[in-house]
Amino acid sequence: MLHLDIKPANIFITDDNRAVMIDFGAAHEVLSKEGNFIRPMYTPGFAAPEMYRRDSSMGPWTDIYADWCLHLRHHARLSP
């Protein structure tokens, strides 16, 4: 399953301190189109390079890139 918009605003922390991914709208929008692949909305600073290019494919690596940006920002206090 792809998310395609991993960013701080899409991670909800529960009362028992668990992180839960929310808002799968970007993935749903991309995957629900019949035969017409569209680019999802993306968040600069967390979007993988392929999100900016029309001729690139997306896959698990797209979310892994965004996840790395999220961890970098959180742990190192850097902007991705």
Sequence and secondary structure as in RCSB ss.txt:
>XXXX:A:sequence
MLHLDIKPANIFITDDNRAVMIDFGAAHEVLSKEGNFIRPMYTPGFAAPEMYRRDSSMGPWTDIYADWCLHLRHH
ARLSP
>XXXX:A:secstr
   S  SGGGEEE TTS EEE   HHHHHHHHSSS        TTTS GGGG TT   SHHHHHHHHHHHHHHHH
H    
